[in-house]
Amino acid sequence: PPRNRLSPVHPTANHKTPRKNPPRNVHRWKHSKGADIMVIIMNSDATGQNIADVISVIESQGLSAKVMEGAQQKIVGVIGDKTRLAACAIDALPGVERSVAISKSYKLVSREFHPQSSVIDVAGIPVGGEEFVVMAGPCAVESREQLLEAAEIAKRGGAQFLRGGAYKPRTSPYSFQGLEEEGLKYLAEAREKTGLRVVSEVTEVEAVPTVAAYADLLQIGARNMQNFRLLKEVGRTQKPVLLKRGLAATLDEWLNAAEYILNEGNPNVIFCERGIRSYETYTRNTLDLSAVAAVKHLSHLPIIVDPSHGTGKWRLVKPMSLAAVAAGADGIILEMHPNPAKALSDGPQSLTPVNYEDLMKDVRKLARFMKIEGIISTDLS
């Protein structure tokens, strides 16, 4: 049964205040400016002693090492000044196939560093695993009644997450800005009633402890993708983070934004492709589904798609959701409102309950078909 999360974490006896720093048993893969990362690929028949010997050499030079499981081989990741290993002839150690320096500016995020695809656990719901995940709900939390109704609809349709913005960064200062902590309380109540996990946006450094006290998944919106102070702050929470692509961000910029979070010791990052600005004016943004395959190739982190912001038109949300499934995305995040005509934010791109349930039926069918048939859309090599 869902846990009682009606109150923020800090006032209750059953919860602890979100940490500013990761717990001691969480290894912080934070490296200093100019430090390098390399991986040592072991032979497929390397023994445990071979790996222990490699780690011993690495640590004897004042560097950090971490063993990771590859598809066929074990990988030893190394952070620090790789020139310290120059005199160690590490490639000649028993069980070592070769060592590879990671030249990309994003290192912890790269698939070279972590060959196996990561599965992010969000309060017991795996993202990036075998099951396709759906996050659904209104763009903004407008009232208790509106949110609870939306949560029941999202649950009935089969979503695992309830989305809802309590803090709303808007283009116009006169637009609805959100209910802030009151909205977070409504989200916590909806979680208690439905068991849905909560994803909500955090817009500024000062709000991180408050949002982290209520939400299961912290969303960094497109406007904040390169708010580096905010990225560092959510990186210190150990809370899973949903990182949306910036309005005009390149893949390299997006991946480096995630690097800021991982570099603070938080490996729990999920990418979200939400469209980029282009010359096209018919749609709100241009949904770049090629980013799904590209990110899967370049990074070990999961990626979901936001077809609501990606198109800005509710009629396009279903076909783009199905396309996201076919492209190999790990999930989708949708805007759904009990009455889009009265929505205070993003009504034109929000699904009605009927349209949402229709979409969910076909999304489930396609995801199930691809799983049964063993269809893999992306090349992870």
Secondary structure, DSSP 8 states (H G I E B T S, - for coil): -----SS-TTTSTT-----SS--TTS------TT-EEEEEEE-TT--HHHHHHHHHHHHHTT-EEEEEE-SSSEEEEEEE-GGGGGGGTGGGSTTEEEEEE--SS--TTBTTT--S---EEETTEEESSSS-EEEEE-SB---HHHHHHHHHHHHHHT-SEEE-BSS---SSTTS----THHHHHHHHHHHHHH--EEEEE--SGGGHHHHHHH-SEEEE-GGGTT-HHHHHHHHTT---EEEE--TT--HHHHHHHHHHHHHTT---EEEEE--B--S--SSSSB--THHHHHHHHHBSS-EEE-HHHHHS-HHHHHHHHHHHHHHT-SEEEEEB-S-GGG-SS-GGG-B-HHHHHHHHHHHHHHHHHHHHHT---S---
